[in-house]
Amino acid sequence: MDDNEDSTIRTWSSDSYRHPKSTSTRRYLISFLVGIAIVYMLFFVRLPYFIFMPGTAEVIKPMVTIPKSSDSEKGAFMLTTVRVADANVVNYLIGLVHPYEEIQPKTSVLRKGESEQEYSQRQEYVMLTSQASAIQAAYTKAKIPFHINHEGVMVLQTLPGLAGEKVLKPGDVLLKAGEKEIKVAQDLLDSLKEKKAGEAVEITFSRNKTEQKATLTLGLLPGQEGDTSRQRAGIGVVPADMRSVKADQADQQVSIKAGEIGGPSAGLMFSLEIYDQLLPEDISKGYRIAGTGTIETDGTVGPIGGIQHKIIAADKEGAEYFFAPKDMTYQDGTKIQNYSDAVARANQIKSKMKIVEIGTMDDAIKFLEALPPK
């Protein structure tokens, strides 16, 4: 009996140690997997929102090159940016309580049917057109002779279900349709207006500065199915004209390299930097001047978004003055209060910057002319 009892006890003892160890291992594994899942959901699952926050205030002078530059600038003109982040659960919750962050649904930023890649391409395109407008406005103000070159048509967006979606990408530049050169978007429309859905056309285009060709079958453009009186065939792209502004004299030619900064809102500040480099005197007067605003070729300054974030960025970089587009009220009653919002945020953060309301490039220049040299 003693031997049997001993044997029974040893067997039970062995089982009792194996079971809790196995259970513990499973618990640790399950806890680990649950933890991984929680971390993934908190940080890597993207929500349908963008979070806007203060970006940077960057000195423009290194971005602008003119062979015959005066190089007299003692102060600095600075463009300002807004940082945009995809929302995850963590930064969404932070954004709800952070006083200087703003949450917007992606649908309020993206156009109908526009992907995020296409949005980024559109921002790059409007930055390029803004730079061209800034150069033209500065040349006009400085009385520099110039001419406009049309350099093809950029693809901003492709339409689903049509041939362009399969072959072309946002950022491609269309050069020819058949044998017809495409200088402006109307050239593309003219080359296709007599064609019908099902016909083919050879498109010559440039991608990353490499010329390519592809044969695309035309399809019926959206919104025209069943309307036989207005049926129009196309390749299914949203085109945008590419242009450059060229000085008649090569040593006055402006080139801009702004890196990955996108959007049109640096137009005003680019025009002031270019104008300053074209003049023998320094219009900055030694001050650090930040600002924002779109620019038209005639020097008109337009409103932008996110100015409250740009005020914070400029204040952090020690700007003494900030040029803000004037408050505007449109015919439909819509108000955009860039200047008022800028003043409110500057007061909120107790900034020492002076906010200056600007409606045109001339307004900015007149203000600078009235400043005493520093």
C-alpha positions as CSV (number, residue, x, y, z in Angstrom):
1,M,0.0,0.0,0.0
2,D,2.8,2.4,0.8
3,D,4.4,1.9,-2.6
4,N,1.1,2.4,-4.4
5,E,0.2,5.5,-2.5
6,D,3.6,6.9,-3.1
7,S,3.2,6.3,-6.8
8,T,-0.2,7.9,-6.9
9,I,1.1,10.9,-5.1
10,R,4.0,11.4,-7.5
11,T,1.7,11.1,-10.5
12,W,-0.7,13.7,-9.1
13,S,2.1,16.0,-8.2
14,S,3.5,15.9,-11.7
15,D,0.2,16.8,-13.3
16,S,-0.4,19.6,-10.8
17,Y,2.7,21.5,-11.9
18,R,2.2,21.0,-15.7
19,H,-1.3,22.4,-15.8
20,P,-0.8,25.9,-14.2
21,K,2.3,26.5,-16.3
22,S,0.5,25.8,-19.5
23,T,-2.4,28.0,-18.5
24,S,-0.1,30.8,-17.5
25,T,1.7,30.7,-20.9
26,R,-1.6,30.9,-22.7
27,R,-2.7,33.8,-20.6
28,Y,0.5,35.7,-21.3
29,L,0.2,35.0,-25.0
30,I,-3.5,36.1,-25.1
31,S,-2.6,39.3,-23.1
32,F,0.3,40.0,-25.5
33,L,-1.9,39.6,-28.6
34,V,-4.7,41.7,-27.1
35,G,-2.1,44.4,-26.3
36,I,-0.8,44.3,-29.9
37,A,-4.4,44.7,-31.1
38,I,-5.1,47.6,-28.8
39,V,-1.8,49.4,-29.8
40,Y,-2.7,48.8,-33.5
41,M,-6.2,50.2,-33.1
42,L,-4.9,53.2,-31.2
43,F,-2.0,54.2,-33.4
44,F,-2.4,52.6,-36.8
45,V,-6.1,52.6,-37.7
46,R,-6.8,55.7,-39.7
47,L,-9.9,57.7,-39.0
48,P,-11.7,59.8,-41.7
49,Y,-10.3,63.0,-40.3
50,F,-7.4,65.3,-40.7
51,I,-5.8,67.1,-37.8
52,F,-4.5,70.6,-38.5
53,M,-1.8,72.2,-36.2
54,P,0.9,74.8,-36.3
55,G,3.6,74.1,-38.9
56,T,6.7,76.1,-39.7
57,A,7.8,79.6,-40.5
58,E,10.6,79.4,-43.0
59,V,13.0,82.0,-44.4
60,I,12.3,82.3,-48.1
61,K,15.6,83.7,-49.3
62,P,17.4,80.3,-49.7
63,M,14.5,79.1,-51.8
64,V,14.7,81.9,-54.4
65,T,17.5,82.3,-56.9
66,I,18.1,85.2,-59.3
67,P,21.5,85.5,-61.1
68,K,21.4,89.3,-60.9
69,S,20.3,89.5,-57.3
70,S,20.9,92.6,-55.2
71,D,21.7,90.5,-52.1
72,S,21.0,93.5,-49.9
73,E,18.4,91.8,-47.6
74,K,19.2,92.3,-43.9
75,G,16.0,91.1,-42.5
76,A,13.9,88.0,-43.6
77,F,10.7,87.3,-45.3
78,M,9.1,84.1,-44.0
79,L,6.4,81.8,-45.4
80,T,4.3,80.0,-42.9
81,T,2.8,76.5,-43.1
82,V,0.1,74.3,-41.4
83,R,1.0,70.8,-40.4
84,V,-1.7,68.2,-41.5
85,A,-1.8,64.8,-40.0
86,D,-4.0,61.7,-40.5
87,A,-6.0,61.1,-37.5
88,N,-5.7,57.9,-35.4
89,V,-7.6,57.3,-32.1
90,V,-4.8,58.8,-30.0
91,N,-4.2,62.0,-31.8
92,Y,-7.9,62.4,-32.4
93,L,-8.6,62.4,-28.7
94,I,-5.7,64.8,-28.1
95,G,-7.0,67.1,-30.8
96,L,-10.4,67.2,-29.1
97,V,-8.9,68.9,-26.1
98,H,-5.8,70.6,-27.5
99,P,-6.4,74.4,-27.8
100,Y,-4.3,74.8,-30.9
101,E,-5.3,71.8,-32.9
102,E,-8.2,71.5,-35.3
103,I,-10.1,68.4,-36.5
104,Q,-11.8,68.4,-39.8
105,P,-13.5,65.5,-41.7
106,K,-11.6,64.5,-44.8
107,T,-14.7,65.1,-46.9
108,S,-14.5,68.8,-46.1
109,V,-10.9,68.9,-47.6
110,L,-11.0,66.4,-50.5
111,R,-13.0,67.1,-53.6
112,K,-15.7,64.7,-54.7
113,G,-14.0,61.4,-55.9
114,E,-10.6,62.8,-55.0
115,S,-8.0,60.5,-53.4
116,E,-5.5,61.7,-50.9
117,Q,-2.7,61.2,-53.5
118,E,-4.7,63.3,-55.9
119,Y,-5.2,65.9,-53.2
120,S,-1.4,66.0,-52.6
121,Q,-0.8,66.5,-56.3
122,R,-3.4,69.3,-56.4
123,Q,-1.5,71.0,-53.6
124,E,1.7,70.7,-55.5
125,Y,0.1,72.1,-58.6
126,V,-1.4,75.1,-56.9
127,M,2.0,75.8,-55.3
128,L,3.6,75.9,-58.7
129,T,0.9,78.2,-60.1
130,S,1.2,80.4,-57.0
131,Q,4.9,80.7,-57.6
132,A,4.4,81.6,-61.2
133,S,1.8,84.3,-60.2
134,A,4.3,85.6,-57.5
135,I,7.0,85.9,-60.1
136,Q,4.7,87.7,-62.5
137,A,3.4,90.1,-59.9
138,A,7.0,90.9,-58.8
139,Y,8.2,91.4,-62.3
140,T,5.3,93.7,-63.0
141,K,5.9,95.8,-59.9
142,A,9.7,96.0,-60.6
143,K,9.1,96.7,-64.3
144,I,11.0,93.7,-65.5
145,P,10.1,92.6,-69.1
146,F,8.9,89.0,-69.2
147,H,6.9,86.5,-71.2
148,I,4.7,83.5,-70.5
149,N,5.5,79.9,-71.6
150,H,2.8,77.3,-71.8
151,E,4.3,73.9,-70.9
152,G,1.7,71.3,-71.3
153,V,-1.2,70.1,-69.2
154,M,-0.9,68.3,-65.8
155,V,-3.2,65.5,-64.8
156,L,-4.7,66.4,-61.4
157,Q,-7.2,63.6,-61.2
158,T,-8.3,60.5,-63.1
159,L,-12.0,59.6,-63.4
160,P,-13.0,56.0,-62.4
161,G,-14.0,53.6,-65.2
162,L,-12.3,55.5,-68.0
163,A,-9.1,54.7,-69.9
164,G,-7.1,57.5,-68.2
165,E,-7.4,55.8,-64.8
166,K,-5.6,52.7,-66.1
167,V,-2.7,54.5,-67.8
168,L,-2.2,57.9,-66.3
169,K,-1.3,59.1,-62.8
170,P,-1.7,62.4,-61.0
171,G,1.3,64.6,-61.9
172,D,1.7,63.3,-65.4
173,V,2.0,66.0,-68.0
174,L,0.1,65.6,-71.3
175,L,2.2,66.7,-74.3
176,K,0.3,65.4,-77.4
177,A,-3.0,63.9,-78.4
178,G,-2.3,62.1,-81.7
179,E,-0.1,64.6,-83.6
180,K,-1.6,67.7,-81.9
181,E,0.5,69.4,-79.3
182,I,-1.1,70.1,-76.0
183,K,-0.1,73.4,-74.6
184,V,-3.3,74.2,-72.7
185,A,-6.2,72.2,-71.6
186,Q,-8.4,73.5,-74.4
187,D,-6.0,71.9,-76.9
188,L,-6.9,68.5,-75.4
189,L,-10.6,69.2,-75.6
190,D,-10.3,70.4,-79.2
191,S,-8.4,67.3,-80.3
192,L,-11.1,65.0,-78.9
193,K,-14.3,66.9,-79.6
194,E,-15.0,65.2,-83.0
195,K,-14.3,61.7,-81.6
196,K,-16.8,59.2,-80.2
197,A,-16.7,56.7,-77.4
198,G,-14.9,53.6,-78.5
199,E,-12.4,55.4,-80.7
200,A,-8.7,55.4,-79.8
201,V,-6.2,58.1,-79.4
202,E,-2.5,58.0,-78.8
203,I,-1.5,60.2,-75.9
204,T,2.1,61.4,-75.4
205,F,2.9,62.3,-71.8
206,S,5.8,62.9,-69.5
207,R,6.2,61.1,-66.1
208,N,9.2,62.0,-63.9
209,K,10.6,63.9,-66.9
210,T,10.5,60.7,-69.1
211,E,8.4,60.9,-72.2
212,Q,6.0,58.0,-72.8
213,K,3.2,57.0,-75.2
214,A,0.0,55.1,-74.7
215,T,-3.1,54.4,-76.8
216,L,-6.3,55.1,-74.9
217,T,-9.8,54.2,-75.8
218,L,-12.3,57.0,-75.3
219,G,-15.3,56.6,-73.1
220,L,-18.4,58.6,-72.4
221,L,-17.6,61.3,-69.8
222,P,-19.6,61.2,-66.5
223,G,-23.0,62.8,-66.3
224,Q,-23.8,62.3,-70.0
225,E,-25.1,58.8,-70.1
226,G,-28.5,58.8,-71.9
227,D,-28.2,62.4,-73.0
228,T,-27.6,61.8,-76.7
229,S,-27.7,65.5,-77.6
230,R,-24.7,66.2,-75.4
231,Q,-22.7,63.0,-75.4
232,R,-18.9,63.7,-75.3
233,A,-16.1,61.3,-75.3
234,G,-12.9,61.7,-73.3
235,I,-9.9,59.9,-71.7
236,G,-11.2,60.7,-68.2
237,V,-8.7,63.2,-66.6
238,V,-9.0,66.5,-64.8
239,P,-6.5,68.7,-66.6
240,A,-4.7,71.8,-65.4
241,D,-2.5,74.2,-67.5
242,M,1.2,74.4,-66.7
243,R,2.9,77.7,-67.3
244,S,6.1,79.4,-66.5
245,V,7.1,83.1,-66.3
246,K,10.3,83.9,-68.1
247,A,12.3,87.1,-67.8
248,D,13.4,88.5,-71.2
249,Q,16.9,88.8,-69.8
250,A,18.4,85.6,-68.5
251,D,20.2,87.2,-65.5
252,Q,16.8,88.3,-64.1
253,Q,15.2,84.9,-64.3
254,V,13.7,83.7,-61.0
255,S,13.8,80.1,-59.9
256,I,12.1,78.8,-56.8
257,K,12.8,75.6,-54.9
258,A,10.5,75.2,-52.0
259,G,11.0,71.5,-51.3
260,E,7.8,69.7,-50.3
261,I,5.8,72.7,-49.3
262,G,2.4,72.6,-51.0
263,G,-0.6,74.9,-51.5
264,P,-1.0,78.5,-52.8
265,S,-0.8,80.4,-49.5
266,A,2.9,81.5,-49.8
267,G,2.2,83.6,-52.9
268,L,2.3,87.0,-51.2
269,M,5.6,86.3,-49.3
270,F,7.3,84.9,-52.4
271,S,6.4,88.0,-54.4
272,L,7.9,90.2,-51.7
273,E,11.1,88.2,-51.5
274,I,11.5,88.2,-55.3
275,Y,10.7,92.0,-55.5
276,D,13.3,92.6,-52.7
277,Q,16.0,90.7,-54.6
278,L,15.2,92.6,-57.8
279,L,15.7,96.0,-56.2
280,P,19.1,97.5,-55.2
281,E,17.6,98.5,-51.8
282,D,16.4,96.3,-49.0
283,I,12.7,96.6,-48.4
284,S,12.8,94.3,-45.4
285,K,14.6,97.1,-43.5
286,G,16.2,94.4,-41.2
287,Y,12.9,93.1,-39.8
288,R,11.7,89.5,-39.6
289,I,8.4,89.5,-41.5
290,A,6.2,86.5,-41.7
291,G,2.9,86.2,-43.5
292,T,0.5,84.4,-45.7
293,G,-2.0,84.9,-48.6
294,T,-2.5,83.9,-52.2
295,I,-1.3,86.2,-54.9
296,E,-2.9,87.0,-58.3
297,T,-0.8,88.2,-61.2
298,D,-2.0,91.7,-60.7
299,G,-0.9,91.7,-57.0
300,T,-4.3,91.0,-55.4
301,V,-3.9,89.0,-52.2
302,G,-6.5,86.4,-51.4
303,P,-7.6,84.5,-48.2
304,I,-6.2,81.2,-47.0
305,G,-7.1,78.6,-44.4
306,G,-5.5,77.8,-41.1
307,I,-4.1,81.3,-40.3
308,Q,-4.5,80.7,-36.6
309,H,-2.0,77.9,-36.8
310,K,0.4,80.0,-38.9
311,I,0.4,82.8,-36.2
312,I,1.8,80.3,-33.7
313,A,4.5,79.1,-36.1
314,A,5.6,82.7,-36.9
315,D,5.6,83.7,-33.2
316,K,7.9,80.8,-32.4
317,E,10.4,81.9,-35.1
318,G,10.6,85.4,-33.7
319,A,8.7,87.3,-36.4
320,E,8.1,90.9,-35.7
321,Y,5.4,91.5,-38.2
322,F,2.8,89.2,-39.8
323,F,1.0,90.1,-43.1
324,A,-2.5,88.7,-43.0
325,P,-5.1,88.8,-45.9
326,K,-7.9,91.3,-45.2
327,D,-11.3,90.1,-44.0
328,M,-13.6,89.4,-46.9
329,T,-17.3,89.0,-47.4
330,Y,-18.5,87.4,-50.6
331,Q,-21.8,88.1,-52.5
332,D,-23.4,85.0,-51.0
333,G,-22.7,86.3,-47.5
334,T,-19.8,84.0,-46.8
335,K,-17.2,85.6,-44.6
336,I,-13.5,84.7,-44.4
337,Q,-11.9,86.6,-41.5
338,N,-8.2,86.0,-42.0
339,Y,-7.1,89.3,-40.4
340,S,-9.5,89.1,-37.4
341,D,-8.7,85.4,-36.8
342,A,-4.9,86.3,-36.9
343,V,-5.4,89.1,-34.4
344,A,-7.5,86.9,-32.1
345,R,-4.9,84.1,-32.0
346,A,-2.0,86.5,-31.6
347,N,-3.8,88.0,-28.5
348,Q,-4.6,84.6,-27.2
349,I,-0.9,83.5,-27.2
350,K,0.2,87.0,-26.1
351,S,2.4,87.4,-29.1
352,K,4.4,90.7,-29.6
353,M,4.0,90.4,-33.4
354,K,2.1,93.2,-35.1
355,I,-0.6,91.8,-37.4
356,V,-0.9,93.9,-40.6
357,E,-4.0,93.6,-42.8
358,I,-3.0,93.3,-46.5
359,G,-5.3,93.4,-49.5
360,T,-2.7,93.8,-52.3
361,M,1.1,93.5,-52.8
362,D,1.2,97.3,-52.9
363,D,-0.3,97.4,-49.4
364,A,2.6,95.3,-48.1
365,I,5.2,97.4,-49.9
366,K,3.7,100.7,-48.7
367,F,3.8,99.4,-45.1
368,L,7.4,98.4,-45.5
369,E,8.4,101.7,-47.0
370,A,7.0,103.5,-44.0
371,L,9.0,101.4,-41.5
372,P,12.2,103.0,-40.1
373,P,15.4,101.1,-40.9
374,K,16.3,98.8,-38.0
